[in-house]
Amino acid sequence: MANFKLVLAYDGTAYKGFQKQPGLPTVQGALEEVLRRVAVRESPLYAAGRTDAGVHARGQVVNFHGRIKTSPERLPRAMNALLPPDIVVLECREVEEGFHARRSAWAREYAYYFLTGGPPSPFTRLYALHVPGTLDEGAMREALQAVIGVHDFASFCRREEGRSTVREVMEAALRREGELLSVRVKANAFAWMMMRMLCGSLLQVGKGRWTPERFLAAVEARDASRSGPALPPHGLFLERIYY
């Protein structure tokens, strides 16, 4: 029995998240349906991140133990021929027995995308949040420095009973690419809704409604009532998993 690692990209628009849910369309459900035809799976399908409904991924990682009916190099082509076009297997390779997509990862990187400026674009409406006008990017960059390091992110997440909200953020940056502005955060792990609530508060800074000092105070408060509104899922991408 071998251990196989898959790297995936998907458009999350049509799915109720990654994790399989009875009677609902999910990325995991689509993957497992195809794997039944090209592999004999002898373990669950483990994922590095359980993206929520409507969230996209450029570099999701999953693994499973079992046997495949072709070589690892050919498996992506075989799966992509059967998968819906909004899910793509980018890579497959055999990895060591102890590799686990979630537990072996030491960091994840997410990005939230804003489309700023004029009217909304029909071409980015599913992948970036439209913000009319301009944002104070200098203030947003200043505020972002407050999340780097080890913090309790209770202000920027929905609590899950029995789970810690302490996370370590290694990098946090604002990047401008034409009309698109992205907030990119690399952390050891992310609490539920952390990026969408963090970016919702950061947007308040960009609009001039909050100062960077108020953003810092929200981080330190460890109280979700101090967060700005959570942003919609369509601007959020799981960019990369680090091993």
N, C-alpha and C positions, 0 to 999 in steps of 0.2 A: 504494500500500500504506500503510495507516494503522497507528497504534500505539494499542492499546486497553488501558486500565487497569480491572481489576475489583477490587472490594472484597468480601470473602467473610466469612461466618460459618459455622462448622460444629461439630457435635458429633463429636469424634474417636473415640468409643467403638468403633464398628464398623470402624475403618480402621487399617491398619498404617502409619500416618503419612501425611504429605502426599505425599512423593515416590513416583512410579510405580515399582512393583516387579512383575516378571512373575508372573502367577498369583495375586497378592494384592490384596485390596481397598484402594485408596488414594484420597485426595481428588483428587489430580492425575488419576488414571485415570478417575474419575467425571466430572470436569470436561472432560477431553479427549474423552470419548465424546459428551457433549452438544454440545460446540463443533463436532464434525464435522457436526452437523445444523443448526446456526444460523450457522456462519461458515466461511470458507475461511482456514485458518491457514497462514501462510508463515514462521513461526518457531517455535522451541520455546516452551513456556509457562514463563515465568520467575516465580518466587515470592520474596517478601521473606523468608520464613522456612520452613525445612523442619521442620515440627513432627513429633515422634516419634509412634509408635503410642499411641493413647489420649489424646493432647493435643488440646485444643479451641482454637478461635479465634473471637474476636468481630470482628477487623479485619485478617484476612490480606489481602495485596495481591498480585495477579498481573498480568502483562501479556503481550501477544502482538502480533505484526505480522500483518496480513492484511486480510480484508474480512468484513463482517458482513451478514446478509441482512435486517436491520431497522435501525432507528435505535439509537444508544447508549442513549437513554432507555427504549426498549422491550425491549432485550436482556435485562435482569434478569428481567422477567416471562416472556419466552420460555424462558429457561434454567431458571427455577424450576419451570416446568410439566413439565420433563423430568427434572430432578435428583431424587435421593432426598430425602426431607423433612429429613434431617439435614445437608444442605448448602444454603446459600442465597446467591445473588448479591444483594448489597445495592445495588450501584452499578456503572455502567459509564460511562466517558467516554473520548473520544479525547484523547490526550496528545501532547506533542511527540515527535518521532522519537527523540531521545536518551534518553527516559525508560526506566529499567530498574528493575523492582520491587525487586531486591536492591541493585544498585550505587548507585542514586540515593537510597536511604534513609540518613538520618544518625542515626537512633535507632530502637530497638524497645522496646516495653513489654510485659512479661509479668507475670502475677499468679498466685500460688498461693493456693488457698482452703482454709481449715480450718473444719470445723464443730465448735465446742466446746460443752461443757455435758453435757446428759443423754444419752439413748440416740441411736443413729444415726437419721437420717431417711431413709425410703425415697425421698424426693423430691430429696435432694441427694447420694445415695450415688454417683452417677456424675460429680459435679462438685465435690466437696469431700472432703478427708480428714477422717474423724471422729476427734477427739481427746477422749476422756472427761475430764471435770473442767475445770479452769481452767489457763491458761498465764500466766506472768509476762510480761505485755506490756511493762512498763517495761524489763525486762532485754533483751527482744528488740529494742526500739527502740534501746536503747543499743548493742547489738551490731551492728545494721544500719549504724550510722554508719561502721563499719570498712570497708565495701565501696564507699563513695562515693569517686570519684576514679579515677585510673588505677592498676590493680593487675594483677599476674600471678595469674590465677585457677586455676592448676594444681591447687590443693587441691580445687577445686569443679568439676571436669570430668573427662571421659574424654578422654585425649589422642588426637589424630588426627595421624598422622605428617606432619611438615612444616608444621603449622599452629601459629601463635602462640596462646598462652593469655592474652595481655595484652588487657584490655578497659577501656573507660572507662565507669564508672557515673555518670550525671548525677543520678539521684534514686533513693532507696530508702526506702520508708515502710511502716508497718504501719497498716492501716485496720480498724476495727471497724464492722460493719453487723449489729446484732442478734447472732444466734448465729454469724454468719460472720465470720471473721477472715482478712484477705488480706495477703499480702506482695507489694508491687508494686515492681518494679525497672525502671528505664529506663536503657538502655545503648546505646552505639554498635553493639554486636553481642553475641551470646551464644555461648560455647563449648558444645560438645555436653554435655548433661546439667547445665549450669551452674546453672540455677534449681532443679532437683530436688535437687542435692547441697547447694547453698547453703541452701535451705530445710530440708533434713534436719538440717543443723548448727544452724540457727536454732531448730528445734524442740527440740533438746537444751537450748538456753538457756532456752526457755520452760518446759520441764519441770523446770528446776532442776538438771539433770545437768551442765551446763556453765555457767561464768561468762562474762560478756561478754569478759573478758580471754582466756579459752581460745579463744573464737571468733576474736578478733583474732590470736592465735597461730597458729590454723589457716590464716587468710588469708595470713599472712606466711611460713608454712612452705613454701608452693608444693609440697605433697606430698599427693596424693589419699588416702593412708593416714591422714591427720589429719582427714579429713572425717567427719561423721556419715553414717548410712545415707541413700542416695538415696531420695527419696519416690516413691510410685507416680505414674503420669502423669495420672490422672483429675482431680487438683486443679489442673492447670496450664492456663492460658489465654494465648494470644497476644492481647493486648488491642488494641494499636494500632501502626501503623508511621508514622514521622514523616518527612516530605519537606520 
